[in-house]
């Protein structure tokens, strides 16, 4: 067990280092001069001014030097300074993060509330109308563009009727009722979309468990079917599903946040990334993307370690 | 996915057992026909193939099928809802949306095809090298793959497209880059399995070199899994083009694509909801067909791949 965990931690550290290098390299291959993009909007891009700004942000240094000072800052928890607003990236992220966390947590709750009962139903009634209906919905959800689902919902629920606000964010602590009302559409949409693969995985994982000998034993002991199902099969099926949930949460939910936040005008990390892309705001872009990727790596590491604790078989795999 | 054919199946817990009941032990038809029959025995897979062929064919035949020139403006009919005259309605300056969707399918589908080809080529080579090249090379390739997978795919696509600038070639590169890790993992997994097979040992005993074993024996055995990964990657490709185009980072006007139509449609969704929806439905159907075909192929050709590819 200990060697497995050490191995996974070392692996994750290597991956994080690679992630840092990849982000830096990709971002610094951007064609176009961020300083001209920045000054161009003020129509004051004299050569002296460009030079001054370049020196101010360390862009006159060589790539390895820029990389070095970025990594040096990272190690001290300093993500750099935005070219555009001259605010620190730390403060920008800190300002945008709460909205994204609220959205992601809401989506996670919705997706589990949908996926777990859905997956259990599909497995228990497998090869029945319920199973087919669920599988059709799941495959459609996995294929449909998320932004279109959002727009359709906004159209029917918020534009056509006045049932819910079409978006906009209010911090939870400021006005809990209004905040939750505004969270329903974006959180629900993102949650339902990410529920589909989880549901599908839980279904096949549960079907596999239900075919194993210990289920026969449990049944022949005379346990009620509900106990067999919820107490034994589902419990075991949920363990491998946890990895999929983590992957979904890290990869699709955080990635999907960019689109969902755009459509629902949600002032979160997704918007920060898009603004940084359009403004060529190097440091904001590279630090935000880096933070997301590192989060994904750590999340997967934590889940793998948890998994090894819950299911000791994993360390032999 | 389970079969939706409505055939009565015995409720056996072990899926291997229920397979035995469906299939005669000695197939009466040639193997390739048997395999085809097995793939399309499931109705959704057959439906998916028909839909996909219809969409691809109508894009190729757009000049013949489209009722109007996609650029022709019917100035008296801006933002017309769908009708018998304009099947999917018209856009903000009265252009026929049905014709526009057909024509926009061409760049989108070509983009998907090119990026899949690129991802498959690069991914298969790297996967072969990784599975065959010894522990150090394997570890290097796999850790880089892990690092790329750590980026949410849409974020990675946005990052690459913004690095390279918008446009078709760069969108292809971005989409291919996202697809490569999946192909590497699949190829490597298959190589590791095949390497242990007895036919490889036999080839080695007869004196085959490692390179010829890899290319002549192992590579052909990767083909079934490659088909699966290719169709799933194509689905992601269409999805990515749509998302990137929607955000305005993909193909730029005056060129057209599904992603771009979705972006234009979004600007008018409150007054002309059919504008974005007509394109979105075609995009959804395309992605659904590719996903369903991929799943069907996987189940028929290599059930072990479940979990490796997605």
Interface residues (C-beta under 8 A of the other chain):
Chain A: X11 X14 X15 X18 X19 X22 X23 X26 X27 X29 X30 X31 X32 X126 X127 X131 X132 X135 X139 X140 X142 X143 X144 X145 X146 X147 X148 X151 X152 X154 X155 X159 X197 X204 X207 X210 X211 X250 X251 X252 X254 X255 X256 X258 X259 X262 X273 X274 X277 X285 X289 X292 X293 X294 X296 X297 X300
Chain B: X1 X2 X3 X4 X9 X11 X13 X14 X15 X44 X143 X144 X146 X147 X148 X149 X150 X151 X152 X153 X154 X155 X158 X159 X160 X162 X163 X164 X165 X235 X239 X242 X243 X246 X247 X249 X262 X266 X269 X270 X273 X276 X277 X280 X283 X284 X285 X287 X288 X291 X292 X295 X306 X310
